[in-house]
Every structure is written in C-alpha cells, then in structure tokens.
Amino acid sequence: MEAKDLYQINIAESQNDHFRRSTLAENFQRGKILAIVMIIFDIVLAGVDISAAILKLDGRFHFSYYLIMYVLMILINGIYLLYIKRVGNIENKSIAQLRNLEIGLLVYITLIISWGSIVSLMDQKLYGQLMVFMVNMIICSVIYYLDHKKIMIPYVCSVLILLIGLPFFQDSNDILIGHYVNLSVFIIISWLASRIIFLSYYRDYKSNKMLQETNLILERKILENTVINSKLAALNLQLNELALIDELTGIPNRRSFRNHIDLGFERYVKDNSTLSIIMLDIDYFKQFNDIYGHNAGDKILRAVANQVNSVVRHDMDFVARWGGEEFIYGAFNSSAEEIERIAEAILSKVYDLKVPHRSSKKWGYITVSIGICTLKVNGKVDVSKCIEGADKALYLAKSQGRNCVRLTMPS
C-alpha cells in the first residue's frame, strides 16, 4: 500500500456512481446498528444520571447538563433512524438526491463526534479526560466508510470545538498541553485507521465488481456457446440426415439402408426371424436417358422412388435407392406371399405411371424388373446372402422379358 492510497483511490468514472451508492447503503446499514446501540446506551446513562441526581451523590456533578446531552444524543440518533427509514432504496435515487443523502450522513457523523467534544469539555471539571470524544471519533472512523475529503468535515468541526473550548474548561496548563499532544497523536491514528478501513472496503468492492463483470462475461460466453452448440447440433443432425438421404429422389440411400438393417437386428431379429429383400431395376433406363435426356431420367427416378415408397407398411419395412436406376425394399418377418404381393404392387404402380418409353418395344411405357429373396437370418452375414439372392432373381426377371417379378433362394 502506497502513501497516496490513503487519501486517493483510482476508480473509473463509469463505476463512481455505483460505488457511491454501494458505500452509502453500507454506511446506512452499519449506522443503523450503531444508532440503536447508542440510544440504548444513552437511555441507560440517562437513567443513571437521574438516579444519581435524586440520591445527590456528588455536588460537583451537574446532572442536568449531562441529562440534556444524553437526551440530545437520543434525539439525534432517533431522527437518524427515521431518516434512514424514509430514504428507501438508494439505487433509485438521482445524483442530486444521492448528494443530499451523503450530506445528511456527514451532518449526523459530525454531530456525533462534536457531541463527544462537548461532553469531553464538560468532563474537564470532573474527570479531566477526553475519553468520550476519543470513543466517538474512533467508532465513527471505524464504522463509516468515508473518503479523505468527507472524513475531514466531522474531524475538523469536532477538533475545533475541543481546541477552542479546552482553555476555558481546563485550568491546568500541564493537563492542557498533555491533551493537545494526546489529541494530535490520537487524531492521526484515527485518521490512518479510517483510511486503511476505507481502502480495504474499496479493494473488496473493486474485487467483487471485477468478479461480477467476469461472471457476466462468462455467462454471456456460455450463452453464446450454448446457442452455437445448438446450431452446430442442428447442422450436424441436418448433415447426418443429408448423408443418409439420396439427394435426387429424396428417399434413403444405401448407407441409410445398412443402418436400418443394423437397427432391425437390434429390434426385430429373434430366433427364426426372416428378412425379405426386393431388388428392382428400371427397364431400359440408359436408353431412356439417351432418348429423352437426363432431366427426364431424373424425373423418372423420383417418380419410381415415390411409387416404391408408397407401399411401405410399417417401421419394419425400408426403402432405399441402391444405386443408379436400382432400388431396394427390405422387410423383417414377412411371409414370402406378403413380399410377393408388395412386389406385384410396385410393378403395377410403376406401369400405371404410363410414362412413354420408345425403347421398351414390348410395353411402350416405363417398367421395372423385380427380384425377391426371403430367408431366415441368424447374423448380418445372412443379409448379404439375401441381397445376392434378390439380385440373382432380378437378373432372372431381366432375362425373362422384364416387367415381371421373380423369386429365388440363395444357394
């Protein structure tokens, strides 16, 4: 801690208003407790004073003067408590109102310490001590957080009362000189104590403020990261979906089909479970592209995909584009008769599109050839056998005139 820190703090202009409000609120809260304690203490002293006056314990003791001072202190603290209660929320106060509240607090502190000065002057005839002044000054120096400018107001007022009044109340020059020396030392110590306490409060405030700002920044960063992560998760989900969807036809692709097979083994495959595969290929598709163009060919692929997808019955059925003009239909635990009916339905639906195809000499329209294979599956190796069987059946349908369904069993 440097010497200049005792009378100067470095606080940003943007934080000064908040620091003033925070300090004033803290001073009011601490001062409220002090005022209550002082009221109780002065009530007790007033009671003792009245009792001593009734009993006439000491003729030198001017009980009425002290009683007036005790009552005055009770009134000062009572008014201060009402003042605090009336203030309300400091955060809502304007700068002008804030300044008035600070002035009110300084007036109260000045009255408290000055009261101690007056009582100490009264004590000179009886005790010759400055204890009341010292106690009030050290209490106010420790209890209240005041900067170096504000603290000087109650200090100067109360000390001037003592310096000017002591020669009139203290007859002994030796005691008077001792008072002045002791006062000088005590005032310096009190001032240093007030500066150290205020600086400690300021540093705590600054640390808390920095911590709050850091927490706000972290909260914003966490919120930003949460939003970014949500967007990334959505994008990843979208990318995963795109990676599993055939871009042209809009139905699942080969990778998606394999994922469905894996999922099917987890959900549906038990003892004596079956897998049926329907492989279909658009007849004379290359010639169709050569005659009508690739745009027309793409439309046919989408139309056939829609027709195949329309016969899906439930979650255990799955359709995908296998590649080129080939499509695949998979189904778990369906009978051979059911699969054959599905294949015949696909055959009819495609033919019912009535898309002209000059290269299809026999039929004159777009048609498909279909191969079917159904077998029991015990492991994923059986899936490949089933697909190979359906592929062979498809080749058989191609070789036997096309636009037909053929069934085969894997060897």
C-alpha positions in Angstrom: 0.0 0.0 0.0 1.4 3.4 -1.0 1.0 6.6 0.9 -1.1 8.2 -1.8 -3.6 5.3 -1.4 -4.5 6.7 2.0 -6.2 9.7 0.5 -6.8 8.8 -3.1 -8.4 5.9 -4.9 -8.4 5.1 -8.6 -12.0 4.4 -9.7 -13.4 4.7 -13.2 -15.9 7.4 -13.8 -18.4 4.8 -15.0 -18.1 3.0 -11.7 -18.1 6.0 -9.4 -21.8 6.4 -9.2 -22.4 2.8 -8.3 -19.5 2.9 -5.8 -21.1 5.9 -4.1 -24.5 4.2 -3.9 -22.9 1.0 -2.6 -20.9 2.9 0.0 -23.8 5.0 1.2 -26.1 1.9 1.5 -23.4 0.2 3.6 -22.9 3.2 5.8 -26.6 3.5 6.4 -26.9 -0.2 7.3 -23.9 0.0 9.7 -25.0 3.3 11.1 -28.5 2.0 11.8 -27.0 -0.7 14.2 -24.7 1.9 15.8 -27.6 4.4 16.3 -29.7 1.7 18.1 -26.8 0.8 20.3 -26.2 4.4 21.2 -29.8 5.1 22.0 -29.9 2.1 24.4 -26.6 3.2 25.9 -27.7 6.8 26.4 -31.0 5.7 27.9 -29.1 3.7 30.5 -26.8 6.6 31.2 -29.7 9.0 31.5 -31.3 6.6 34.0 -28.1 6.5 36.0 -27.9 10.3 35.8 -31.4 10.7 37.1 -30.8 8.2 39.9 -27.6 9.9 40.9 -29.3 13.3 40.9 -32.1 12.0 43.2 -29.6 10.5 45.5 -27.3 13.6 45.4 -24.2 11.5 45.1 -21.7 14.3 44.1 -22.2 18.0 44.4 -19.7 18.7 41.7 -21.6 16.8 39.1 -24.0 18.9 37.1 -26.6 16.1 36.4 -28.9 18.4 34.5 -26.3 19.2 31.9 -25.4 15.6 31.3 -29.0 14.6 31.1 -29.6 17.2 28.5 -26.7 15.8 26.5 -27.9 12.2 26.8 -31.4 13.3 25.7 -29.9 15.2 22.8 -27.9 12.2 21.7 -31.1 10.0 21.9 -32.9 12.6 19.7 -30.1 12.8 17.2 -30.0 9.0 16.8 -33.8 8.7 16.7 -34.0 11.3 14.0 -31.2 9.5 12.1 -33.1 6.2 12.3 -36.3 7.9 10.9 -34.2 9.5 8.2 -32.8 6.1 7.1 -36.2 4.6 7.1 -37.6 7.4 4.9 -34.7 7.1 2.4 -35.8 3.8 1.0 -33.9 2.2 -1.9 -30.8 4.2 -2.7 -30.4 2.6 -6.2 -33.5 4.6 -7.3 -32.1 7.9 -6.2 -30.9 10.6 -8.6 -27.4 12.1 -8.4 -28.8 15.2 -6.6 -30.7 13.1 -4.1 -27.6 10.9 -3.6 -25.5 14.1 -2.8 -28.2 15.2 -0.3 -28.1 11.8 1.4 -24.3 12.0 1.7 -24.6 15.4 3.2 -27.2 14.1 5.7 -24.9 11.3 6.7 -21.9 13.7 7.2 -24.1 16.0 9.4 -25.0 13.0 11.6 -21.4 11.9 12.0 -20.3 15.5 12.7 -23.0 15.8 15.4 -22.0 12.5 17.0 -18.3 13.4 17.2 -19.0 17.0 18.1 -21.3 15.8 20.9 -18.3 13.8 22.2 -16.2 17.0 22.1 -18.8 18.9 24.2 -19.2 16.1 26.7 -15.4 15.9 27.0 -15.3 19.6 27.7 -17.9 19.1 30.4 -15.8 16.3 31.9 -12.8 18.6 32.4 -14.2 20.0 35.6 -14.8 16.5 37.0 -12.5 13.9 35.3 -10.1 15.9 33.2 -10.4 13.3 30.4 -11.2 13.3 26.7 -12.5 9.7 26.6 -16.0 10.4 25.2 -14.5 12.4 22.3 -12.0 9.7 21.6 -14.5 6.9 21.7 -16.9 8.7 19.4 -14.2 9.6 17.0 -12.7 6.1 16.7 -16.2 4.5 16.5 -17.1 6.8 13.6 -13.7 6.3 11.9 -14.1 2.5 12.0 -17.9 2.2 11.4 -18.3 4.5 8.5 -16.6 4.3 5.0 -15.7 7.9 4.1 -13.2 9.2 1.6 -10.4 11.5 2.7 -12.4 14.7 1.8 -15.6 13.7 3.6 -13.9 12.4 6.8 -12.2 15.8 7.3 -15.6 17.6 7.9 -16.5 15.8 11.2 -12.8 15.7 12.2 -12.3 19.5 11.7 -15.6 20.5 13.4 -15.2 18.3 16.4 -11.5 19.0 16.9 -12.0 22.8 16.6 -14.6 22.6 19.4 -12.1 20.9 21.6 -9.1 23.1 20.7 -11.1 26.3 21.3 -13.0 25.1 24.3 -10.3 23.3 26.3 -8.6 26.5 27.6 -12.0 27.6 29.0 -12.7 24.3 30.8 -9.3 23.1 31.8 -7.4 25.3 34.3 -4.2 23.3 34.4 -1.7 24.2 31.8 0.1 20.9 32.1 -3.0 18.9 31.6 -3.9 21.2 28.7 -0.6 20.7 26.9 -0.9 16.9 27.5 -4.4 17.0 26.0 -3.2 18.8 22.9 -0.3 16.3 22.4 -2.5 13.3 23.0 -5.2 14.7 20.7 -2.6 15.2 17.9 -1.4 11.6 18.2 -4.9 10.2 18.6 -6.4 12.1 15.6 -3.5 10.9 13.3 -4.1 7.3 14.4 -7.9 7.6 13.9 -7.4 9.1 10.5 -5.0 6.3 9.5 -7.4 3.7 10.8 -10.2 5.2 8.8 -8.1 5.3 5.6 -7.0 1.7 6.0 -10.5 0.5 6.6 -11.9 2.6 3.7 -9.1 1.4 1.3 -9.9 -2.2 2.3 -13.6 -1.7 1.6 -12.7 -0.1 -1.7 -10.5 -3.0 -2.7 -13.2 -5.5 -1.7 -15.7 -3.6 -3.8 -13.4 -3.5 -6.8 -12.7 -7.2 -6.5 -16.4 -8.0 -6.2 -17.1 -5.7 -9.1 -14.5 -7.4 -11.3 -15.8 -10.8 -10.2 -19.4 -9.8 -11.2 -18.2 -8.5 -14.5 -16.2 -11.6 -15.2 -19.2 -13.7 -14.2 -21.4 -11.7 -16.6 -18.9 -12.2 -19.4 -18.7 -15.9 -18.7 -22.5 -16.1 -18.6 -22.7 -14.4 -22.0 -19.9 -16.6 -23.4 -21.7 -19.7 -22.0 -25.0 -18.5 -23.6 -23.3 -17.8 -26.9 -21.6 -21.2 -26.8 -24.9 -22.8 -26.0 -26.5 -21.1 -28.9 -23.6 -22.0 -31.2 -23.6 -25.6 -29.9 -27.3 -25.8 -30.5 -26.9 -24.5 -34.1 -24.0 -26.9 -34.6 -26.0 -29.8 -33.3 -28.9 -28.9 -35.6 -26.4 -28.6 -38.5 -24.8 -31.9 -37.6 -28.3 -33.5 -37.5 -29.1 -32.0 -40.8 -25.8 -33.2 -42.3 -26.4 -36.7 -40.9 -29.9 -36.7 -42.4 -28.5 -35.5 -45.7 -25.8 -38.1 -45.6 -28.5 -40.8 -45.3 -30.8 -39.3 -47.9 -30.5 -39.7 -51.6 -30.3 -36.1 -52.9 -32.1 -36.8 -56.2 -35.0 -39.0 -55.2 -35.4 -37.8 -51.5 -35.6 -41.4 -50.2 -32.9 -43.1 -48.1 -29.6 -44.1 -49.7 -27.5 -47.3 -49.4 -25.8 -46.2 -46.2 -29.2 -45.5 -44.6 -30.4 -48.9 -45.7 -27.5 -50.6 -43.9 -28.2 -48.5 -40.8 -31.8 -49.7 -40.8 -30.6 -53.3 -41.2 -28.4 -52.9 -38.1 -31.3 -51.3 -36.2 -33.5 -54.1 -37.3 -31.2 -56.7 -35.9 -31.4 -54.9 -32.5 -35.2 -54.6 -32.5 -36.8 -57.3 -34.6 -34.4 -60.2 -35.2 -35.0 -63.1 -32.8 -35.0 -66.8 -33.3 -36.5 -67.9 -36.6 -36.7 -64.3 -37.9 -36.8 -63.7 -41.6 -35.5 -61.0 -43.9 -37.0 -60.3 -47.3 -35.3 -58.2 -50.0 -36.9 -56.8 -53.1 -34.5 -55.6 -55.7 -35.9 -53.6 -58.7 -34.3 -52.0 -61.7 -35.9 -49.6 -64.2 -36.0 -51.3 -67.6 -34.0 -49.8 -70.5 -33.2 -46.7 -68.3 -29.9 -45.9 -70.2 -31.8 -45.8 -73.5 -34.5 -43.6 -71.9 -31.8 -41.1 -70.9 -30.3 -41.2 -74.4 -33.7 -40.5 -76.0 -35.4 -38.1 -73.6 -32.5 -36.6 -71.8 -31.1 -36.8 -68.2 -33.6 -34.3 -66.8 -36.4 -36.6 -67.9 -34.4 -39.5 -66.5 -34.2 -37.8 -63.1 -37.9 -37.2 -63.1 -38.4 -41.0 -63.7 -36.1 -41.9 -60.8 -38.1 -39.6 -58.5 -41.4 -41.0 -59.7 -40.4 -44.6 -59.3 -38.9 -43.8 -55.9 -42.3 -42.3 -54.8 -44.2 -45.4 -56.1 -41.9 -47.8 -54.3 -42.0 -45.7 -51.1 -45.8 -45.6 -51.2 -46.1 -49.4 -50.4 -44.2 -49.3 -47.2 -46.4 -50.8 -44.4 -44.6 -50.1 -41.1 -41.3 -49.5 -39.4 -40.0 -53.0 -40.2 -40.1 -52.1 -43.9 -37.5 -49.9 -45.5 -36.9 -48.5 -49.0 -33.7 -47.0 -50.4 -32.0 -46.1 -53.7 -29.4 -48.8 -54.2 -27.5 -47.0 -56.9 -28.2 -45.8 -60.5 -31.6 -47.0 -61.5 -31.8 -49.7 -58.8 -33.9 -49.6 -55.7 -34.2 -51.9 -52.7 -37.0 -52.8 -50.4 -36.3 -54.6 -47.1 -38.8 -56.2 -44.7 -38.3 -58.2 -41.5 -40.5 -61.1 -40.5 -42.9 -61.0 -43.5 -44.0 -64.1 -45.4 -42.9 -64.9 -48.9 -46.5 -64.4 -50.1 -46.7 -60.9 -48.5 -43.5 -59.8 -50.1 -44.6 -61.1 -53.5 -47.8 -59.1 -53.2 -45.7 -56.0 -52.4 -43.5 -56.6 -55.4 -46.5 -57.0 -57.7 -48.0 -53.8 -56.3 -44.7 -51.9 -57.1 -44.8 -53.4 -60.6 -48.3 -52.2 -61.2 -47.8 -48.8 -59.7 -44.8 -48.1 -61.9 -46.5 -49.3 -65.0 -49.6 -47.2 -64.1 -47.5 -44.1 -64.4 -47.9 -44.6 -68.2 -44.6 -42.8 -69.0 -43.9 -43.4 -72.7 -40.7 -45.2 -73.5 -39.9 -45.9 -77.2 -37.1 -48.3 -76.4 -39.5 -50.6 -74.5 -40.8 -52.3 -77.6 -43.0 -54.8 -75.8 -44.6 -52.5 -73.2 -44.2 -49.0 -74.6 -44.0 -47.5 -71.1 -41.6 -47.2 -68.3 -41.5 -50.6 -66.4 -39.4 -52.3 -63.7 -38.0 -55.7 -63.3 -38.1 -57.2 -59.7 -36.2 -59.9 -57.9 -37.2 -61.3 -54.5 -35.4 -63.3 -51.8 -36.7 -64.3 -48.4 -34.6 -66.4 -45.9 -34.1 -66.9 -42.2 -31.4 -64.7 -40.7 -29.1 -65.5 -37.7 -26.5 -62.9 -38.3 -25.6 -60.0 -40.5 -23.7 -62.2 -42.9 -27.2 -63.6 -43.9 -28.1 -60.1 -45.1 -25.5 -60.2 -47.9 -26.8 -63.7 -48.9 -30.4 -62.3 -49.1 -29.3 -59.3 -51.2 -27.3 -61.6 -53.5 -30.4 -63.8 -53.9 -32.6 -60.9 -54.7 -30.0 -59.7 -57.2 -30.0 -63.1 -58.9 -33.8 -63.1 -59.0 -33.7 -59.6 -60.6 -31.2 -60.8 -63.3 -33.7 -63.7 -63.9 -36.5 -61.2 -64.4 -34.4 -59.2 -66.8 -33.6 -62.3 -68.8 -37.2 -63.4 -68.9 -38.8 -60.4 -70.6 -38.7 -57.7 -68.0 -41.7 -56.0 -66.2 -42.1 -59.1 -64.1 -41.4 -60.5 -60.6 -39.1 -63.4 -60.0 -38.3 -65.3 -56.7 -35.1 -67.2 -55.9 -33.5 -68.8 -52.9 -29.8 -68.2 -52.1 -27.5 -71.2 -52.5 
